[in-house]
């Protein structure tokens, strides 16, 4: 899939999701929106943790011609991981009370129910990207957003809007996953999965740990705000966070396309392409910083006066997302060329810095402390990725890439 087509598909999706999120903030009152943002953060964290690197693994192996055994592996990951989490949430009331003290048990279970469909959908979407099927990929994005818009529109007619939105998300996630199964022709080869598993573990193991660190880094701040008794601030924080992370929707889209190309190229060409991409990302980052702060502040003041706390924390979060977004070409190079342990180390250190700073600053500063922790941690992580790219063995060096996987195909 050409990078431009992927970018346009994801850019359109970004605009729609941007509008849908803020429509949700308008439809729900601030206390309900804070609860919605909390359970959404928990769902997203589990989604990234339990994926075990499946979207990246799908891009890697699908680009190398693997099909049936890969699909069987993805089905097993989606069913196994989500089953364990949903069972734990259902059977352990103390766990629910600890993580979601302000959220009724029924809403916790309902909020986590889309997990298996999201896990499978993310992986199969990556197969469309790897197969360069831009139209099919874009159609699934439109399906998800149109379905979500219908849920919000009909939510205006019901009394319990929070429950309606959560039920709607479950239905839309299931429908999109089913469509993707047919679009990708994801027929599993159960007999081949045993032979595929060793290669999947070699590449997917460090990738899964790296993805887990990324997942916790992205949403640990929201969960810690709840744990430290700052649930009331989550709505404003998530609003500012959504504005800031629209920058990632652009950089992630470009990076997915870059990864497919880098994974197919030799080391010299991959390194050169990553270096050129970084220059473009840097200029994109300067533009994102300026437009994001000015436009985001205007948006909050004009449409979201019910969330006055969002304005002061927005510049910190936009700076944090730009700091990490511009370093994505280095992540693409390291993971695409097999240096997955190096990528894992960078992500793990970034997570450790984030958790440390959140623990120090949230009790006294609340949401502002969480935003500052994001800037420090993402800035640190980006510098580390640049350093790992610089020290990676250059073409012709004696050293081999770390944890270089081999396809069983």
N, C-alpha and C positions, 0 to 999 in steps of 0.2 A: 504494500500500500504506500503510495507516495506520501512523503511527509506533509505536503500541502493539503491533500485530501483528508488525511487523518486530523490535521489541525482544524480544518473547517468543520468537520463533523463534531469534534470535541468543543470547538468554540461555540457552535450553535447549542450544543448540549449545556455548555457552561452558562449561557445567557438564560436558557429555560430554567435550569436548576437554581440559578441566582434568583430569578423571579419567584419560583415556587417556594423557596425557603423563606423569603421575606413575606410572601403571601401567607405562609403558615404563621409567621410572627404577628401578622395583622389579624388573622382569624382567631387565634387563641389569645386569651388574656395573658399578661406577663407571668403569673404563677404557673399556669398550665404550660406555657411555652418553655419555662425553665425545666419542668418535668420532662417535656418532650425532648429538649436538647440533651438532658442527662441520659435518658434511655437510648437516644440515638447515638450518643458518644459511646455508651457501653456496647451497643450492637456493632458499631464500626470497629471498635477495638477487638472484639471477638472475631469479627469478620477477617481482619488483617492477621490476627494471631493464628487462627485456625486454618487459614488458607495454606499455611506451610510453604509459602513461596510459590503457590500454584500458578498465578498469572504470569510471573516471570519465567517459571519453569515451562509453561505452555508456550510462551514466545520462543524460548530457546530451542525446545525440541521440535515444535511444529515447524519452525524455520528450517530444521534439518530433516524433515520428511517423516517424522513419527506421527502416527494417527491412532489406530485402534487401542494399543496398549496404553497410550497417553490418556485417552478418554476414559478407559477403565480406571486408571489411577485417579483421575479427577473426580469420578463418581464416588470412589471409596473415600477420598479426602472430605468431600462435601457431606456425605452421610455420617461418617465416623466422628469427625470433629464436632459438628453441630449437634449430633445426638448426645454426646457427652455433656456439652454445655447446657443444653435444654434440660437434660435429666438432673444435672446438679442444681440448676436454678429452681426446678420444680420440687426437688426433694430436700433442699437445705434452706429452710426459712431463716436460720441465723445468718446465712450468707447474704440473702436478699436484704435483711434488716441492716446488715453492716454496710453494704455497698449502696443501697437505695433507701436510706432512712425516711425520706419524704415521699416515696412512691408506693402506692398500693400494690399488693402482691399480684393481683390480676393484670395490672398494666405492665408490670415487669415481664411476666411471661408472654403477654401479647406483644410487647415491644421487641422481645428476642426471637419470636417465632419465625420471622423471615430469614433467619440465619442460613439454613441449608440452601435456599434458593439464591441468596446473594453470593454464597461461596461458589456455587456451580456457575452462576451467571457471569461472575468476574472472569473465571477461567475460560469459559467458552467465548466470551468477548475477546479475550486475548488471542484465541485461535483465529477469529476473524481478522484481527489486526495482522497476525503473522501471515495469514493467507492473502493479505492485501485486498480484502473485500470491503472496500470503503462504503459502498451503497448499503450492503447488508448491515454493516456495523452502525452506520448512521440511522438506519431504520429502527434498529433495536433501541437506540437512544431516544428516538422520537416516541416510540411505543411507551417506554417507561415514563417519559415526561407528560405525555398526553394523559396516560392513566392517572398519574399523580395529580394533574390539574383537575380531572373529573372528580377525584376524591375530595379535593379541597372545595370545589364548587358545590358539591352536594352536601359537604359538611356545614354549609351555612344554614341548612334546613333542619339540622338535628340539635338536640340540647347538649348532649355529651360529645363535644367536638373532638376532644383529645382521643377518646376511644375510637371514634369514627376514623380519624386520621391514621391511627395505628392499625386498625383492621384493613383500611384501604392499602396501606403500604404492604401488608402481608399479601393481599390479593394481586397487586401489581407485580411484586417480586416473583411470585409463583408463575404468573402469566409470561413474564419476560424470560424466565429460565426455560420454560417449555418451548417458547419460540426459538430460543437459541439452540436448543437440542436439535431441532429440525433444520435450522439454518446452517449449522456447522456440520450436519450429518454425523453427529457424535455417537456413532455405533461403537460400543466397547468391545475390545478383544480380551476377554477374561483369561484366556489361556496364555496370552502374551504378557500379562501384567507382572507375572513372577520374574520374567527375564528383564522387564523394564525397570523393576523396582530398584536394583542396585545402582543403576545410572541416575535414577530419580533421586535417590538418597544422597549420592555423591554431590550432585549439583544442588538439589533441593534442600539438603540439610542446612548448610551454611546460609543459603538464601532464605530459608524459613526463619532462622534465627535473626537474620538481618531484617526481614520483613516484620518480625515480631517487635524488634526494637523500634522500627519506624512507626508501627501501629501505636505502641505505648507512648512514644514521643509525641505523636499527633494529638492524642486524646487523654493522656494522663493528667493534664492540667484540669480538665473538666471534672474528672473523677475525684481528684484531690480537693477541688473546691467543695464538692459534696461531702467528702470525708472530713474536712475541717469546718463543716457547718456553714458553708457559704453558698448553699443551694440557691438562695434568692438572687445571687449575682450571676448565675449561670446563663440566664436568658440574655442579658446585655453582653456578656463575654462571648457567647456563641454567635450573637449577631455580628459583633465586630470580627470575630474569627472567620465567619462565612464571607464577609467582604474581603478580608485579607487573602483567603485561600482561593479566591477566584484567579489570582495570579498563578497558582499551582495548576489550575485546570488548563492553562495555556502551556506552561513549561512541561507538565506531565505528558500532554498530548504530543508535543514535539519530541520528548525524550523516548516515548514508546516507539515512535517511528525510527528514531536514531538507533535505539537498541537493536531493532531487527536488522538494520544495515550493518552495525558494528559487529554483531554476532556472526555475520556471514563473511566478514572481511579478514584479511591477514592482519597481523599486529601493526605493521607500519601504516597501512591505510586507515585502520581503526583509530590509531593514535592521532593521526593528522586530522581526521574528521572530527574527533572529539575536541581537539584544540580549536578548530574553526568554529564549531558550534558554541564553544564557550564565549567567543567574542560576540556572537549574535545574542546569546543569552544575557551577556553583561549589559548591552544596550537596552535590551528588553527590560532588564531589571531597573535601570534608571528611569525608564518611562513608567513602569509599574509603580515605582515608589512615589513619583510625583502625582500621577493620575489617581492612584489608589487613596492616598491621604486626602487630597482635595475633594475628589468625587465621593469618597466614603463619608467624610464629614458632612458634606452637603446632603447626602442621602439620609443619614441618621437624623439630622436636624429637620429635614423636610417631612419625612414619613414615619419616623420612629421616636417621637417625643416621649413615648412611654418607657423608653430605655435610655435614660440620660447617662448611665454609666458606660455606655458603649463608646462615646466620643473620646474620652481621655486615654482609653487603652488601644484604640485603633492604630495610631502611628507605630506603637511598639510591635503590634502583631503584623502589620504590613512590612515593616523592616525585617522581621523574622522570616516571613515567607519569601521575601526577595532574597535574603541571604542564602537560604537553602535552594531556592529555585534556580539561581544562576550556576550552582555547582552540579546540576543534574547531568551534564555531559560527562563529567568525571565518573559519576556513579554508573552511567551507561557503559563507559569504556571498561571499568573494572569488572562489572558483572558480565558484560558481553564477551570479554576475553578470558573469563574463568578465574579472575582474582576475587572470588567471592568471600574469602576469609578477610581480605583487606577491607572490602565493603562492610562486612560484619563488624569489624573492629571500629570503624568510623561511626557506624550507627549506634553501636553499644556505648561508646564514649559520649556521643551526643545525648543519648537517653540518660546516662548517669548524671551528666551535668544538669539536664532538665529536672530530674527528680530531686537532686540536691538543692537546686535553687528554689524550686517550688516549695520544698519542705522548709526552707529558711524564710521565704518571703510571703507565702500565702497567709500564714497565721496573722501577720501584722498588716499586710497590704491588700489582701484579698485578690480580686481579679487583676488588679494592676500588677501585683507581684507575679502572678502567673504569666502575664504578658511579657514582663521583663525577663522572666526565666526562659521563655521561648526565644527571645532575641539572643540572649547569651548562648544558649545551647545550640541553636541552629547556626549561629555564626561560627562557633567552635567546630561543629561538624563539617561545615563547608570548607574551612581551612584544612581540616584533616583529609578530606577527599582530594583536595588539590595536591596536598603533600604526597598522598599515596599514588596519585597519578604520576607525579614527578619521579617517584622512586621505583615505580614498576619497571621490571626488566624491559629494556628496549629491544627492538627487533635485532636479532643476531646475538643477543646476550646468551650466556650459558644457562642462566637460571630459567626454569620452566614456570608457567603460570601456576598459581596456587589452586589446588583442587580442581584441575581441569577435568571435566567430565567427558565421558565417551558415550555416544548414543548406541543403544543396543540394536539399532536398525541395521 
